[in-house]
Amino acid sequence: MDTIYIRDLRIETVIGVHAWEQRIRQTLRLDLELETDIRPAAHSDDIADTLDYVMISERVRTLLDQHQFQLMEALAEHIANTLLHEFAISRLRLSLSKPGALSSAREVGIQIERSRIPL
């Protein structure tokens, strides 16, 4: 399987468990690794035969605009489920980090891996 990736996608959103976090927008950083078969696009040279990373990044941005989460875990799961259902992705790895969440660390975050469930 082949991988298309998006590194260091930065999106502002409302996220957090504290009341003050729910009143502000914070920047999250995302890394996505999307497994798919790129051979059709390699042969056709047509964007319709591959994952359009612009569409995927805009979809993630829209999700973060439309939904608010307290936990990064819930947000990551929602992103993964949406992308697996809406795009021809067989497996994905998502790293999600929140810079500045701890004063003693550059960032905190999570990484998840999910696969498309066969029908």
PyMOL commands that set and color helices and strands:
alter all, ss='L'
color gray80, all
select helices_A, chain A and resi 21-23+39-44+47-49+53-66+72-86
alter helices_A, ss='H'
color red, helices_A
select strands_A, chain A and resi 2-13+26-36+91-99+107-115
alter strands_A, ss='S'
color yellow, strands_A
deselect
rebuild
show_as cartoon
